[in-house]
Amino acid sequence: MNSSAAASDPHSTHVLASDSDDDEHLQEHGILKGGSDSHPHQQQRQGSADSSSTIVSIDSTDGHPPKYARESFEYSEPGHDREYDQGLSVERGGGGSSGFHGSAEGESDKGLWMQALTTLVIAVSGLICAGWLLDAVQHWPVFLEISELIILIPILLNLKGNLEMNLASRLSTASNMGLLDTPSSRNGFIKGNLALLQLQSLTVGSVAGLFSFALGMIVHPTTNNLEEIALMISSSMLCASASSFILGSFMCGLVLICRHFHVNPDNIAVPLASSFGDLVTLVILSGIAVFMDDYIQTPLCISLLLILLALIPVWLYIVRKNKYVSEVVKEGWGPVFSAMVIASTAGLTLERYINQFPGMAMISPVLNGLTGNIGSIYASRISTALHANIQENYRSTEKTLFLVHIPIEVLFLAVISLLGLGDVQWSFAVVAGYSVVALTLVTMSLALAKWITRLFWKWGYDPDNYALPILTSLIDVLGTALLVIGFWALGYGKDAATTPPASV
């Protein structure tokens, strides 16, 4: 894609650019490619997504400030002591030696393995807790009386997870580019993104609640009233807003800590945002639903709904005045709502089979979440590499992420089997079937992450805002479908419940 095409594309403004017109500043913090000291804005994006892409996009024609201020990687992954085979390096001006060194075969595997393994073990703990909680709350009176809440859960978790993962991906890229190193740009960027997260969470919360209720009406036509609709939407919006505040603050702090200790946040922030997002959101949603159910016949639900709706234009005004996110607010809705539509299939499937297959409420969030996290790490790394004009070592990263997935799956099976979580009817056939499903899904996740991220970049869209929602929603649908097919093929479920399963 040439520069003229990029300039005519309104979506090309979100790729990295410098917000300084001072040439000396750009030379001090610029990217040196192959020893060249050319101005970053003179570089062009050429070829397909496989080729090196420039660190900056064509500047916005409407004069809006860009998201990222300066281009400077200042961390090295553990074990990295040499550059990419392509000879690309990112160095600070003035002879600084610190920089981002690409993943060299073998040496990079250790760093990625250590960071990803540690992060995913923590993440899977959150997913296990979320699965255990979902398995418990499905039997609560409010979820039995308003079955649409079960449909809402995967849709809301997917939407909220996408918002936090997008935030984590933007923060990771901004951190790696040095935007969070100075107080002025750091404070403005973080405040703007937290305000944007509130705007997005209230909006998607309202749409998710209404959409879930509409799907419930289609699947289970019953007599419903305004109070139930108000309870669904207000619970969804309040839950989304509260969890966004908690998780957004946590993500900002986590990325800053990673920057301080020279750890790549691409390997850490996105999985934790997704996994703890599911747990925190599910805890808050369950508590709000129970509380609101006691006041369903009072004006509380409708009054709360009106207040939450009135906050949307307030947050919109705040976001539009922040130079770091004023453009992002225009482009982030398409992938999020597209992901909601895709994820609704997973919600309907879960609501249909959650009672037929014991333990599905326990297994499904962990299976989908873990494989989605693997793909998200890969997509986040590719996105940062594309922004920084650095070639990601695809084969090495894919191999490492695939292998790191295996011991975590073994750990998950051992924990829920030993603790008896989820009432899963374990047998050798069920373990083997689950293993086939998990390995198939993680392979699909890595392939989709690479394809989707590079495709959006090729089209001129920032993968930090577009890739992860589509990726994770597809993984939710594919994982739930593969799990149902696997259970059905094994004869697992209510029909097999009368036969005691063999021990694992």
N, C-alpha and C positions, 0 to 999 in steps of 0.2 A: 504494500500500500504506500503510495507516494505521499509527499507532503501536501500536495494540493488536494488530494482526496481526503486526507485527514483533516485539513483545515475546513473543508466543506461539511464535514460530519459533525453535528452538534455534540456527539458523544465523545469526541476525541479530546475534550478539555480535561477529562479526569485523569489522564495518564500523567506521570510525573513532569513537573515543570518547576523552574526556579521563580520565586516571587521577587527576586532582586534584579534590578537592571544594571547593577554595578559590575563591570567586567572584572575588576580586581577580585571582588568577592566570589564571582563564579570561578575564576581561575584558582582561587585558594581552596575552594571546596569542591571542585569539579571532578569529573571522571576522566582518567587518562586511559585511552584505549590504544594499546600497542605502542605506547610511548608518545602518542600524539597529544598535543596540547590544544586541540581545536576546541572552539566554543561549543558547549553542549547543545545549544539551539541550532547549530549548523549540522548536527548529525541527523540522519534520516532513518526512518523505519523502512527496511527493505526486506523483500522476500516473504516467505511464509512464516508461520509461528515457530518453525524449527530454527530459523536463523536468528542471529543476535539482533535484539531490538533496542532502539535507542532509549536512553534513560529518560528522555523528555518527550512529551507530545507536542504537537503544534499548539501554540498558545491560543487561548480562547479569543475569538474575534469580538466578543462583547465586553472585554476588559475585566472579567471577573478574576479575582486572585486565584491562583492554583492552590492545590491542597498541600503540596510538599515544598519545603523551602530550600533545602540544600541536599546535595547528593554525596553522602559520605557513610560508607559502611565502616563501623569501628569495632566489630567483633570478629572473632575467629571461632569456628566450631571446634570442639575438642579434637585434637589429633591432626588439625590442619596446619601444615607448615610449608605447603607449596601451592602454586597457582593452578588454575585449570590448564588442561592440555592445549586449549585454544590460545593461551597466553594472555587472557583477559585478567586484569586486576583492577581493584578499586583502591585508590590511595588518597590520602589527604595531601593537600598542597603543602609545600614547605619541607618536604622530605620526611614526613611522618611514616613510620613503618607499619603502623597498625592498619588493618584493612580487612575486607572480606576476601577470603581465599576460597575458591570453589571446591566442590567436593571431588577430590581426586579419588580414583578407584582404590579401595582398600582402606586408606587413611580416613576418608570421610565416613565410611560405614560405622566405625567405632563411635564417632561423635554423634551421628544421627541415631544409632542404636541405643546409646546410653540415654540421650535426651528423650527420644520417643518412647522407649520402654518405661522409663520412670513416669513420664506423663500419662501414658496410656494405662498403666497399673492404677494410678490415682483416679484416672477418668473412669475406668471400668468399675471401681469401687462406688463412684457416684451413680453409675448406670445400674449396678446391682441394687443399690438402695432405691433408685427410682422404680425399677421393675418390681421390687418387693412392695413398695408403697402402692403402685398401680394394682398389683394383685390383691391388696387389702382393700383399697377404697372402692373397687368395683362392686363390693358387697354392701357398701354403706347405703342407708335409706335414700339419701338425696340422689345418688347415682342410679338407684333402682327406680325411683319415682320419675326422674328426668333422665331417660336413657340417652338423650342427646348429649349429655355431659361426657359420655364415653366417646362419642364421635368427636367432641371438641378436643379431647386430650391430645391425640396425635397431631391434629391440625395446629393447635396452639403451641405445642412443644416444637413442632417443625418451624412455625413462623418465628417464635421467640428465639429458637436456636439459630436460625438464619440471621436474625438481627445482631445477636451477640457475636456470631462467627464473622459476619461482615465487619463489625467493629474491631474485633481482634485482628483480622487481616489488615484493615486499614492502619491500625496502630502499629502492627508489626512492620509494615512497609515504611510508615513514617518514621518509626524508630530507627530502622536500618538506614534510612536516608538522612538521619541526623536532625530531623525536625524537632524532636523532643529534647534536644540538648540545651536549648536556651529557654529561660523562664517565660519570655514573652510569647514565643511561638508554641511552647509546650502548653501553657495555660489556655491560650486561645483555642488550640486544636482539641484539647481534652474537653473543655467546657462546651465547645460547639458540638462535638460528637456525643456527649452525654445529653445535650438538649435534643439533638437529632434522634437519639435512641428513644427518648420519651415521646416525641412526636410519632415516630414509627410504631412504637409499642401500643399507644392508644388507638392509632388508626387500624393496625392489623388486629388488635384485640376486638374492636367493634365488628370488623368484617368477619373475623373467625367465629365470633359468637353467633352472628346472624346466619352465616353460611352453614355452620354446624346444625343450627336449629332448622334451617330449610332442608338440609339433607335428612334430618330426623323425621321431618314431616313427610318426606317422600318415601322413606323406607318404612316408617311406622305411622301411617295416617291416624291421628287421634285428635280429640278435642283439646286444643291448647288455648291459653288465654294470654293476655298482655303481660300479666305478672311473670309468667314463666319465660317469656321472651326477654323481658327486662332483666330477670335474674341471670339468664344465660349471657347476655351481652355485657351487663355491668360487672359480673364476676370475671368474665374474660378480660375486660379492659382494666379493671383494678388489679387483677393478677399480673397482667402484662406490664403495667406501669411500675408496680412495686418490685417485681423481679428484675426489671430492667435497671432500676436504680441500684439495686444490690449488686447485680452481676456486672453492670457497666463500670461501677466504681472498682470492683475487684479486678476487672480486665485492665483498666488503666494502671492500677498499682502493680499488677503482675508484669506488664510490658516494661514499665519503668525499672522494676527490679532486674528483669532480664537484661536491659540495656546497661544497667550499672555493673553487672557481673559479666558482661560480654558473652551472653548466651543468646542464641538465635531464637527469638520469640515465635518464629514460624513453626518450630517444632513443639511448642508448648502451649501457646495462648489459645489457638483455635480448638484443640481437643478439650481443654478444660472449660472453655466457654460453652461448648456443646453439652458436655456431660453434666457439669454442675448446674447448667441452665435448666436441663430437664428436671433434676431433683428439686431445685429451688422453686421452679415454676409449678411443679406438681404439688409440692407442700403448700404453697400459697393458694393455689386454685382449690385444693381440697378444703382447706380451712375456710376460705371465703364462701365456697358453695354451702358448706354446713351452716355457717353463720347466716347467710342470706336466706336459706331455706326456712329458718325460723321466723323470718319477717316477710315471707313471700306475699302475704295478704295485706301488707301495709304499704304506704307510699314510699318506703325506704328505697326499694330497688329502682323505681322510676326516677326518684329524686337524685340518687347517686348516678344513674345513667346520664341524666341531663348535665350534671356538674362535670362529669368526665368528658362528655362531648364538647362542652364549652371550653375545656382546657386545650383542645386541639389547635384552634387558631392562635392561642397565646403562645404555644410552643413553636408554631409555624413562624410567627413574627420574630421570635428570638433566633431561630435557626437562620432565617433569611438575612439577618444582620451580621451573622458570623461569616467571615470571608473564607474560612477553611471548609465549611460544609454547605455553603449556600448553593453550590452547584450539585453536590451529592444528593440533596433533597429532591432534585428534579429527576434523577436517574435511578434511584434505588427501589422504586415501587414495582416495576415490571417483573423482575425476577422473584421478588418476594411473594407477590400475588400469584404468579405462575406456579411457584412452588406450593402455594396453598392449594391450588386446584389439583396439582399432581398428588400432594400428600393426602387429599381427601379420599383418594382411592384406598390408601393404607388405613385411614380411619374407618371407612365403611367395612373393609375386610376384617379389621380388628374387632369391630362391634359385632360382626356376623359370627366370628369363630372363637371369640374370647372364652365363651362358656363351653364350647364343644371340645376344645383341646386344653386340658388342664396344664397350667404352667406357661401358657402362651403369653399371658400378661407379664410374666417374669422374664421370659426368654427374649421376646420381641424387642423391647427397648435396648437390651444389651447387645443383641446381634446387630441391629440396625445402627445403634450408636457407635459401637466399636469399629465396624467396617466403614461407617461414614467418617469417623475421626481419622482413620488411616488415609482415606481419600482426601480429607480436608487438609491434613499436613502436607500431602503431596501437592495439592492445588495451591496452597499458600506459598510453598517454596518456589513453585514454577512462576507464580505471579510476581514474587519479589525478584526472581532472576530476570524475568522479562522487563520489569521496570528498571532494573539496574544494568541492563545490557550485558548480562552474564548468562552463559549457557549452563543450564541444569544438567547434571549427569543422570539422565533418565534411567538407564539400565541399573546402575548401582543403587539409586534411591528406591526404585521399585523392588529390587531384590531385598534390600534391608527392611523396608516397610512390610513386605509380605512375610518375611521370616520373623519379625518382631511380633506379628499378629498371632503366631502359633502358640507360644508359651502363655500369652494372655488368655487365649481361649481355653487352654488346659486349666489355668488357674481359675477361670470363671466356672467351668464345669465342676471342678473339685470343690469350690466354695459352696455353691448352691446344692451340691449333692450331700456334702458333709453336714451342712446346716439345715437341710431339708426345706429349702426355700421354694416357694411357688407350687408346691404339691406336684412336682414333675414326676411322671411315671418312668423312671430311668430304667433302661435295659441296654444291652450291648447294641442292639439294632438302632435304638433311639440316639445313642451317643455317636454311632457311625454315621447315621443320617444327618445329625446336626453338624458333624464335622465336614461332611461333603457340602452342605448348604453354606457353612461359614467360609470355607476355602473358595467356593465358587463366587460368593458375594464379594469377598475382599479382592479377588482378581478383577471382577467387574468394576469395583470401586476405583481401583488404581487406573484401569483403562479409561473409565469415564472422566476421572479427574484430569488426566493428561489431555484428553481430547477436548473436553469442554473448556478448560482454561485457555489452551492455545487457540481454540476457535474464537472465543470472545475477543482475545487480544488481536487476532487477525482481522476481525470485523471492526476494530476500533473501540471496543467497550472495555472498561476497566474490570479485569477479573476479580479484583478485591470486592466489587459490588455485585457482580453478576454470576460468577462461577459457583460459589458455595451453596446458595439457595437451590439452584437447579440440581446440583450434585446430590445434596443430602436428601432432597425430596424423592429423587429417583431411587436412591438407596433404600429409603423407607418403603417405597412401593415394592421394589424388587425383593427386598429382604422378607417382608411380610408375605408376599406371594410364594416365595421359595419355601418359607417355613410351613405354610399351609399345605403346599404340595407335598413336602417331605412328610409331614404328619399323616396326611391322607394316604400316601403310598405305603407307609408303615402300619397302617391300620390303628394308629394311635388315637386315643380320645375316649369319648363316652362308651363307644361300642366295645372298646378293649379294656375299659375300667374294671369290669367284673373279673378279669383274669389277672392274678397277681403277677407283676412284672419280675423278670429275672434281675438279680442284683447286678450292679455295674462291676 
